[in-house]
Structure formats: structure tokens, C-alpha cells
Amino acid sequence: MMQEFGLFDTVPADLMKFGQGMDFEPKKVPELLGLKNEDVSHIAGISIKSVRYDQNAPQQMRDRLEEIAGTINMVAGMFDGDLNKTVAWFKARNPLLGDITPRDMIRLGRYERLRKFIINAMMRNQAKAIEPAAG
């Protein structure tokens, strides 16, 4: 029987220590990926003047960065929580993504496409791990 990517697997363990829910620290996401305020502004669809990380941070920005943090944590899970491998994956050009880095996909506003790509790849990996050995 093939196990599928579960409904609740979209909230992975907080391997990268971003915090979750009320404890989420949005500034850690751009710090990890090396994103500038201009990038965060573009990603969240807010004015660059509105980019801030205190209690008055725009909810739209906070929500988008929390989504991205969840995706980063999913990737980190593939690397057993290894911070260096996770960051390297986001910064390495990937031929399956059109020879662009996952970080640049996020920076250029193609986050949803990247997230779907990651989830599909995880589902394929899980299916391969479950398949009985051919013999």
C-alpha cells in the first residue's frame, strides 16, 4: 500500500527554528535566504517602506514569510534538519527549475511554483521509498 503525502504534513517540524504561530520570527526567513527588503516587499506585495519585523509588521508580509518558512522546513526535513545543506539547496542553481536557484524563484515571486515542485518531489521520493524491491 502506498503512503501519500498527508494533509497535516504541510506544517513540518520547525527544524530551522523560525518559530510557529504566535512565536514565528519573520526576520529569520530573509536572513537565512539572504533576501533584501526589496525582495521581501516584492514577495509580500507591500511597499518597501512597510517592511519591518516588529509587532507592527504587516500581516500580509508575516503570512507570506511564514508560508516560506514552512517550505524551508519541508526541505530541511529532506536533509535531516541540516542547516548547511538546506541553505546550500536554496542557493544552488537547479536544472529542474530552469537552472535557477530556489532562492531566486522566491525572490522573483515564483514561490507557489517552487512550493508545488517541492511537494511533488517529496511525494515521488516517498513513493519510491515505499515501492517493493524489484527482484
C-alpha positions in Angstrom: 0.0 0.0 0.0 1.4 3.4 -1.0 1.5 6.0 1.7 0.7 9.5 0.5 1.8 13.0 1.4 -0.6 13.6 4.3 -2.9 16.5 4.9 -1.0 17.6 8.0 2.4 17.2 6.5 2.2 20.8 5.3 3.1 22.1 8.8 6.5 20.5 9.2 8.6 20.4 12.3 10.4 23.7 12.9 13.8 22.4 12.0 15.2 25.8 11.1 13.9 27.4 14.4 11.8 30.1 12.8 9.1 29.7 15.4 5.5 28.9 14.6 2.2 30.6 15.1 2.5 33.4 17.6 6.2 32.6 18.2 7.1 33.0 14.5 10.1 35.3 13.9 9.6 36.6 10.3 13.1 38.2 10.1 14.8 34.8 10.3 13.5 33.9 6.8 15.1 36.7 4.8 18.2 36.3 7.0 18.5 32.6 6.1 17.9 33.1 2.4 19.9 36.4 2.1 16.9 38.4 1.0 16.9 42.2 0.9 14.0 44.4 2.0 13.2 45.0 -1.7 12.8 41.2 -2.1 10.5 40.9 0.9 8.5 43.9 -0.4 8.0 42.2 -3.8 7.3 38.7 -2.3 4.7 40.1 0.1 3.2 42.6 -2.3 3.7 45.5 0.1 5.5 48.9 -0.1 9.2 48.7 0.8 8.5 51.4 3.4 6.2 48.9 5.1 8.9 46.2 5.5 9.5 45.8 9.3 9.9 43.0 11.7 8.4 44.3 15.0 4.9 43.9 16.3 3.6 46.4 13.6 4.9 44.2 10.7 2.2 44.0 8.0 0.2 40.8 8.4 0.4 40.1 4.7 4.2 40.1 4.9 4.2 38.0 8.1 1.8 35.4 6.5 3.9 35.1 3.3 7.2 34.7 5.2 5.6 32.1 7.5 4.5 30.1 4.3 8.0 30.3 3.0 9.4 29.2 6.4 7.2 26.1 6.3 8.5 25.3 2.8 12.1 25.8 4.0 11.4 23.4 6.9 10.0 20.8 4.5 13.2 20.9 2.5 15.2 20.8 5.8 13.4 17.6 6.6 14.7 16.0 3.4 18.2 16.9 4.7 17.5 15.6 8.3 17.4 19.2 9.6 20.9 20.0 8.3 21.0 23.8 8.2 24.1 24.0 5.8 22.6 21.5 3.3 19.2 23.3 3.4 20.7 26.7 2.7 23.0 25.3 0.0 20.0 23.7 -1.7 18.1 27.0 -1.8 21.2 28.8 -3.2 22.3 26.2 -5.8 21.1 26.5 -9.4 18.8 23.7 -10.2 18.4 22.3 -13.7 14.9 21.0 -12.8 13.9 24.6 -12.0 15.1 26.0 -15.3 18.7 26.4 -14.0 17.6 29.0 -11.4 18.1 28.8 -7.7 15.1 28.1 -5.4 16.1 31.3 -3.5 15.8 33.3 -6.8 12.4 31.7 -7.5 11.2 33.0 -4.2 12.9 36.4 -4.7 11.3 36.8 -8.2 7.8 35.9 -6.9 7.6 32.3 -8.1 7.2 30.9 -4.6 3.9 29.0 -5.3 5.5 27.2 -8.3 8.5 26.3 -6.2 6.3 25.0 -3.3 4.4 22.8 -5.7 7.6 21.5 -7.2 9.0 20.6 -3.7 5.8 18.9 -2.6 5.6 16.8 -5.8 9.2 15.8 -5.5 8.6 14.8 -1.9 5.6 12.7 -2.9 7.7 11.0 -5.6 10.6 10.3 -3.1 8.1 8.9 -0.6 6.5 6.6 -3.3 10.0 5.3 -4.4 10.9 4.6 -0.7 7.7 2.5 -0.3 7.9 0.6 -3.6 8.8 -3.1 -3.1 12.3 -4.0 -4.3 12.2 -5.4 -7.8 13.5 -8.8 -8.0 
